[in-house]
Amino acid sequence: MIKKIKYLIILININGFLFSQTSTKTSFTIELEKAIDFYSVDLFDKAKENLIELLYSGIELVDEAEVRFHLGLCSYFQGDNKSAIIQWEKMAKKYPSHKRTSEVRNFVQSYTSEKEAIWDRNLNIVQFNKELDHSLWFWSPINPNEKFFGDELKDPYVAYRYYNSMYNKHTDPRMRFYILYYKFRLVSGYNNNSYGFKNEIDEMKNLQRYKIVQDAYKRESQEILNTLEKLLNEIDDHSSSYKNKLIQTNYLWALKLSGSELFTANVKVNDESKIIFEKVIELTSTNETDIYRTFSKHWLKIR
């Protein structure tokens, strides 16, 4: 009888230990999901408080990079881009190999690098890169920290014709993909030259002409997106850089159709942009953690 009691006590202790281990392992996930639910319903301050407490909770298996990623997201969705980047930089510095670091790095560097990075290691063709680099003398891609030089040379109409000439000259689908990627950002209005969709200064002199021009920009932007996707299917290179750019351009187009700025805390999804945000989700179906997928799902959820 005594042996049975001892055996029972041992079993209880073992089960208790296993239960506590399971509880410890899952508590991080539970708290993280709670924080995500908070900011999914716009309770950003509550979410950040929860995440900071989680960060210093002492709970085993806390993924600090994951926590800082979501802290950055909270600030980003609030429109506090500076705080978002601070969290993401801390994450990248301490966890350079973490999957979240690569996702955020691609997003942040696209808009905050000192100079537009167009030299791609997967497209190491010197003359073509020089031609593409030369195109940026004619216009100014939106880039918050870029120091612009040669402003007197900038003419988006020259850039537009230059991209058309390059496209006709080069038949390699990889080259054409990059040419259209930059042409899209020009035509869709992501520049500082008052050129493209919803980016021209309307002097109210001829509203009918303005509407015609805007419709043309809109139509061409969508055509470029469709062509980029076709080119992607022709590219033999299995590098993800091309698909990432296709995802990015679709996300940028969804923002434009929503009438929203690049860094914004309030995206108003409409019927047109809903289709494109859904396209982003479709393109990222094999990567649940893709940052553009995260953003798209968030905007659609709060629609």
N, C-alpha and C positions, 0 to 999 in steps of 0.2 A: 504493500500500500504506500509506504514511504517512498519507494523507488518510483512509483507511478506519479506521486505528487511532485517529486523532483523533476521527473521527465516533463510533466505538464508545465512547471515553472520555466524550464529551459525553453520549451516551445513558445511560451508566452513572450519570453525575453527576445527570442529570435524574431518572432513575428513583429514585436514592437520595434525592434531595430530596423527590420526591413521596411516597416510602415514609415518610420521616421526618415529613412533614406529616400524612399519614394516621394514622401511629402516634400523633402528638401529639394529634390531634383525637379519637381514639378512646380514648386512655389515661384521660381523665377518666371516660368512661362505664364503662370496665372497672373502675376503682378504686371508683367509686360502687356498681356492681353487686356488687362484692366485699363492701363494707361492708353493703349491704342483706342479702346472704346471711348475713353474720356475725350480725346482730341477728335475722334470721329463725329462727335456731337458738339464740337466747338468749345469744349471745356478744356482749353489749352493750358491755362495756369494750373488747373487741377492735375492734368496729365503730366506736366513738367515737375510738379511737386512729387507726384507718385514715382516718376522716373528717377529723380534725384535721391529720394529715400531708398529706392531699390538699389541704386548705385553704391550706396554706403551702408547697406543693410547687413552685410556680412554673410548673406545667404550664399551657399556653395553654388558653383556653376553659373554665377552671374556673368553674362557676356557683356562686358563693358562697351565693346564696339557697337553692339546692337542697341544698347541703351542710349549711347551718345548719338547714334544714327536717328533714333526716334526723338530725342531732345532737339536735334537739328530740324527735323520735320515739323515739330510743334512750332518752333520759331518761324520757319519758312511759311507755314500756313497762316501765321499771324501777320506776315509781312515784314518780320524782323530778320532780314537777310543776313545782316552782320552777325547776329548771335547764332544763326544757323550755321554759317560758315566757320565760326569759332569752334563750335562743337564738332563739326566734321573734320576740321584741321587737327583737333586733339585726337580724334579717332584715327585719322590717317597716320599721324606721327607715331602713335603708340602701337597701332596694329596695321602696318603697311600691307600685310598679306591677307587681311580679312576681306571676305567677299563684299561687305558693305563699303569698304574703302575704295575698291575699284569702281563700284557703281557711282558713288558720290564724286570721285575724282573726275570721271568722264563728264558728269553734269556740270560741276563747278568750273573746271578748266575751260569748258566751252564758252563761258561768259565772263570769267574774271582773269584770264591770262593777260600778260602784258602785251602780247602780240598774237594775232590769229595763227593757230598752228595748222598749217596745211601740208607740211611735209610728212607724209605717211610712210612708215617703214615698209608697208606692204605694197607700196607703189613707188619703188625706188628708181624712178626714171627721171634723171636730172633735168633734161630739157623741158619735159612736161611740167615738172614742179616749178621751174623758173617761170614758165608761161603763166601758170596758175597764180604764183606769187605776184607776178606783175599785175594781174587783174585787180588786186586790192589797192592799187594806186588810184583807181578810178572811183571807188566808193568806200563807205565806212560801215562795215558790219557792226551791228549793235554789240558793244563790248564795254561795260562800265568803266574798266580801269585802263583802257587802251589810250596811249598817248599818240594822237594823230599827227602825222607828218604829211607835208605836200598837199595841204587842203586846197590850194589853188588849182591843183590838177584834177580834183575829184569831179567826175561827171557820170552819174549813174547810167545815162543813155549810152555813153561810150562803153561802159562796162557791159551793158546788155548786148551791144553789137559784138563786143569782144568775145563774150561767152558763146554767142551764136557761131562766130568764126572758128573758135576752138572746137566746138562740137562737130562742125562739118569737117574739120581737119583731122581729128582723131577718131578712129573707129573702135579702139579697144574699149570694151564695156566698162572696165575699171576707170579709165580716164573720163569717159562720158559721164559716169556716175558722179565723180567729183565735180566736173564742170556744172552739171545740173544741180548738185547740192548747193553750190554757191549762187547759181542763178536763181534757185528757189528763194533763198534768203533775201536776194535783191528784189525779186518780183513780189514776194509776199509781204514786203514792207519792213523786214527786219534790218533796217539800216538807219543811219543818221543823215540821210540825204533827201528827205521829203520825197521819196520815190516808192512806188508800189502800193499794194492793197492797204487801205485805211491809213496811209502814211503820207499822202499828199496834202499840202495846205490848200484848202478850198477857200478861194477868195469870194465865193458866193456870186461870181459873175455869170457862170453858165452851169447851173445845176444839172441840166440834162446831159451836157457833155461830161461833167464830172462823174455822173452815174454810169455812163457808157464806158468811160476809162476804167472805173473801179470794177465793173463787171468783167472787163477784159483781163485785168490783173487777177481777179478771182478765178476766172476760167483757166488761165494759163498756169496759175499756181497749182491747181488741182491736176492739170494735165502733166505737170512736171513730177508731181508725187506718183502718179500712175506709171510714168516712164521709169522713175527710179526703181519702183518695185519690179518692173519687167527686166531692167538691167541687172538687178540683184540676182535674178534667176539665171542670167547668162554668165555671171562671174564664177569662174572655177575656184578662185581663192576662197578657202573656207574660213578666212579671218572674219571675226565678228564686227570689225570696224565698219564695214559697209552696212550691215543690218542695223547696227547702233545708230548710224546716221539716218537711216530710213525711219527708225523709231522716233528719233529726235525731230525730224522734219514734220512727221505726222502730228507730234505733240505740239510743235510750234504753230502748225496750221489750225489745230483745234483751238488753241488760245486766241488766235486771230479771229476765227469765226465767232468766238464767244465775245469778242470785243474787249479782251483782257490783255494786260501787259505781261511781259515775260516774268518779272518777279512781282507777284500779286498775291494778296491774301484772300481775294474774293473773286473767284471765277464763276460767272453766270452762264451755265451750260444752256444752250438753245438746241433746237432740233438739228441744225446743221453740225454744230460742234459735237453733239452727242455721238453722231455717226463716226466722227474721226477719233474721239476719245475711245470709243469701242474698238476702233481699228488698232489703236495703240495696244489695247489689252489683248487683242487677237495676235498681234505681232510678237508680244512678249509672253505668249502662253506657255513657253518652255522655261521661263525664268520668273518665278513668282515674286522674286525680290527686286526685279528691275525698278529703278527709281521712277521712270516715266510711267510705268504700270501703276506704281503706288500713287503717284499724283493723279493719274486719270481716274482710278477707282475712287479716290477721295472726292474729286470734283463731281463725279457722277452720283456718288452716294448722298452728297448734300444738296443735290439739284432740287 
